Amino acid sequence: MSDANENRAQVEAAMAAVLAHPMCGRLEDAGGAYTVWYPAGDFPVHGVRASQEHGKRNALDLLLGVMERHWTASYPGGAK
């Protein structure tokens, strides 16, 4: 597999992981950043945004980490 195809596959896999996460109500690609809007609920923030400055895969990985942290923190006794 070429580097371009491998990179594309990694970005698609990271995108699928973000879209499948319970905190992903909607994902927007503004061309220079991704924004994830959280579903309605009792969350401390309404979403999260990551710049694509260092690549799409990096931005998606950052989003996934923050989404997971917010998800676990939303439960009583969850990690803060």
C-alpha positions in Angstrom: 0.0 0.0 0.0 1.4 3.4 -0.9 2.0 6.1 1.7 -0.9 8.2 0.4 -3.3 5.2 0.5 -2.1 4.2 4.0 -2.6 7.8 5.2 -6.0 8.0 3.7 -7.0 4.6 5.4 -5.7 5.9 8.8 -7.7 9.1 8.5 -10.8 7.2 7.5 -10.4 4.8 10.5 -9.9 7.8 12.8 -13.0 9.5 11.4 -15.0 6.3 11.9 -13.9 6.1 15.5 -14.9 9.7 16.1 -18.3 9.2 14.4 -19.0 6.0 16.4 -18.2 7.6 19.8 -21.3 8.2 22.0 -20.3 11.9 22.4 -20.4 12.6 18.7 -23.7 14.2 17.9 -22.4 15.9 14.7 -19.0 16.3 13.1 -18.2 19.3 11.0 -15.1 19.8 8.8 -14.5 23.5 8.4 -11.5 22.9 6.1 -8.9 23.9 8.8 -10.5 22.4 11.8 -12.9 19.7 12.9 -15.7 20.4 15.3 -17.7 17.8 17.2 -21.0 18.9 18.6 -22.1 16.8 21.5 -25.6 15.3 21.7 -28.1 16.9 24.1 -27.3 16.1 27.6 -25.8 17.3 30.9 -22.3 17.9 29.6 -20.0 20.8 30.8 -19.4 21.9 27.2 -21.3 21.6 24.0 -18.5 20.2 21.9 -14.9 20.2 21.0 -12.8 21.6 18.2 -9.4 20.6 16.9 -7.2 22.3 14.3 -6.0 20.3 11.2 -2.7 22.3 11.3 -0.7 19.2 12.1 -2.8 16.8 9.9 -6.3 15.4 9.8 -5.4 12.2 11.6 -3.8 14.1 14.5 -6.8 16.3 14.8 -9.2 13.4 14.8 -7.0 11.6 17.4 -7.1 14.7 19.6 -10.8 14.9 19.3 -11.3 11.3 20.3 -9.1 11.7 23.4 -11.1 14.8 24.6 -14.4 13.2 23.8 -13.5 10.1 25.8 -12.4 12.3 28.7 -15.6 14.3 28.7 -17.6 11.1 28.3 -16.1 9.4 31.4 -16.3 12.7 33.4 -20.0 12.9 32.7 -20.7 9.9 35.0 -21.0 10.3 38.7 -17.6 9.3 40.1 -16.1 9.5 36.6 -12.6 10.8 36.0 -12.5 14.6 36.1 
